Amino acid sequence: MTQEAKALTPERFHQVLLAYCGSKTLMSAVEVDLFSVLAELGAATEEQLRRRLNLHPRFARHFLEALVALELLARDGEQYRNTPLSEVFLDRNKPSYVGGFAEMTSETFYPAWGRLTKALHTGQAQAPQPPDDDVHLFRLDSTREPERVRRFMTAMDSHSTRMGEALAELIDWRRYRTFADLGGARGNLASVIAKAHSHLTGVCFDRRQSQPFFDEHIERLGLAERITFQAGDFFSSPLPEADVLVYGHVLHDWGPDNRRQLLARAHDALRPGGALVVYDRMIDGTPTDLNRLFFSLTFMLASAGGSEYSVDECRAWLREAGFTSIEHHAVLDDHTVVVAYR
Ligand SMILES: C[S@@+](CC[C@H](N)C(=O)[O-])C[C@H]1O[C@@H](n2cnc3c(N)ncnc32)[C@H](O)[C@@H]1O
């Protein structure tokens, strides 16, 4: 062994290897709803938490201490409490709750990542595929588990609110009067854009089972006059007529042929002078771009053809669809917005 090799330690290797323990500790803490209980109680001892959450004494202490070490809980003496971050984002009873991502990750993505080696050899998804029916949303039965669907939508809204604010500034909306968000879920992105530009009216286009969630969300926001829901399938139904169409976090769920089809359909639906907006965590070729690579692998594991993709690929598909003027912008730390003009 050379002197240089002798000076190496396996510390980095251990750090990477154990990262899944931290992830799963967080997922389970969200699943047992620890943070909401602490938000309600203010602070609690291990014994109080064991009783309230039905935690086995063999695991409870070190589980809670691991959360303290992860800076997701704080401890004063025997009392555990939420950190400011956990209090805001992990209490189910607050509108700022993002734990729906952790619930989805624990149930679907984490088991799928456990089969990564198999996926590497077969190229196949390792998560149950979304059944093609009028009931399921995000692999959840929306009629039997509406609360879980709502919690996941709330988590998605934490992104779409910030993306809506970014798009409200990025696009010159004075040129347009109407827009439609294709795969717009419960209409949150549309609501943010409509609030920022009072002359606009918008359509949220999604599968029929999203409508009850749209209705309650848009009613609560008081925007039912300006944002409407259009049920349909973006592969086969007529797309809404609008000056601007948006595909946000949609292309990453599908393979290249489906993406080409979606972009061509949007091009055909737009009037000359209209614009198509696409956003995803596009890969920009930076090797340290770990977040986007992890998201990409997650979509590969979770869907038959999905993955993140590069800006150049997106530009090529758009040109193929007929768009000639295309620009792109980096937004929200790890996202790219591509705007194509017809
Ligand atoms: C990952 S979510 C993205 C939601 C939102 N655009 C965002 O950025 O947060 C994908 C959305 O596409 C919708 N969707 C999936 N397949 C669809 C289809 N064939 N036609 C219309 N909408 C579809 C889903 O119901 C879901 O709301």
Ligand as a Chemical Component Dictionary entry (heavy atoms), coordinates in Angstrom:
data_LIG
# 
_chem_comp.id                   LIG 
_chem_comp.type                 NON-POLYMER 
_chem_comp.pdbx_formal_charge   0 
_chem_comp.three_letter_code    LIG 
# 
loop_
_chem_comp_atom.comp_id 
_chem_comp_atom.atom_id 
_chem_comp_atom.alt_atom_id 
_chem_comp_atom.type_symbol 
_chem_comp_atom.charge 
_chem_comp_atom.model_Cartn_x 
_chem_comp_atom.model_Cartn_y 
_chem_comp_atom.model_Cartn_z 
_chem_comp_atom.pdbx_ordinal 
LIG C1  C1  C 0  -46.499 14.949 -10.885 1  
LIG S1  S1  S 1  -48.064 15.683 -11.002 2  
LIG C2  C2  C 0  -47.633 17.361 -11.386 3  
LIG C3  C3  C 0  -48.605 18.336 -10.828 4  
LIG C4  C4  C 0  -48.304 19.825 -11.095 5  
LIG N1  N1  N 0  -48.225 20.106 -12.518 6  
LIG C5  C5  C 0  -47.036 20.254 -10.392 7  
LIG O1  O1  O 0  -46.081 20.682 -11.034 8  
LIG O2  O2  O -1 -47.004 20.193 -9.132  9  
LIG C6  C6  C 0  -48.683 15.056 -12.545 10 
LIG C7  C7  C 0  -50.147 15.419 -12.784 11 
LIG O3  O3  O 0  -50.524 14.933 -14.092 12 
LIG C8  C8  C 0  -51.804 14.343 -14.008 13 
LIG N2  N2  N 0  -51.935 13.373 -15.086 14 
LIG C9  C9  C 0  -51.309 12.165 -15.194 15 
LIG N3  N3  N 0  -51.664 11.539 -16.328 16 
LIG C10 C10 C 0  -52.536 12.375 -16.959 17 
LIG C11 C11 C 0  -53.238 12.282 -18.189 18 
LIG N4  N4  N 0  -53.097 11.205 -18.975 19 
LIG N5  N5  N 0  -54.019 13.321 -18.546 20 
LIG C12 C12 C 0  -54.158 14.411 -17.745 21 
LIG N6  N6  N 0  -53.497 14.550 -16.557 22 
LIG C13 C13 C 0  -52.704 13.534 -16.173 23 
LIG C14 C14 C 0  -51.859 13.717 -12.638 24 
LIG O4  O4  O 0  -53.184 13.492 -12.199 25 
LIG C15 C15 C 0  -51.107 14.767 -11.800 26 
LIG O5  O5  O 0  -51.972 15.735 -11.279 27 
# 
loop_
_chem_comp_bond.comp_id 
_chem_comp_bond.atom_id_1 
_chem_comp_bond.atom_id_2 
_chem_comp_bond.value_order 
_chem_comp_bond.pdbx_ordinal 
LIG C1  S1  SING 1  
LIG S1  C2  SING 2  
LIG S1  C6  SING 3  
LIG C2  C3  SING 4  
LIG C3  C4  SING 5  
LIG C4  N1  SING 6  
LIG C4  C5  SING 7  
LIG C5  O1  DOUB 8  
LIG C5  O2  SING 9  
LIG C6  C7  SING 10 
LIG C7  O3  SING 11 
LIG C7  C15 SING 12 
LIG O3  C8  SING 13 
LIG C8  N2  SING 14 
LIG C8  C14 SING 15 
LIG N2  C9  SING 16 
LIG N2  C13 SING 17 
LIG C9  N3  DOUB 18 
LIG N3  C10 SING 19 
LIG C10 C11 SING 20 
LIG C10 C13 DOUB 21 
LIG C11 N4  SING 22 
LIG C11 N5  DOUB 23 
LIG N5  C12 SING 24 
LIG C12 N6  DOUB 25 
LIG N6  C13 SING 26 
LIG C14 O4  SING 27 
LIG C14 C15 SING 28 
LIG C15 O5  SING 29 
# 
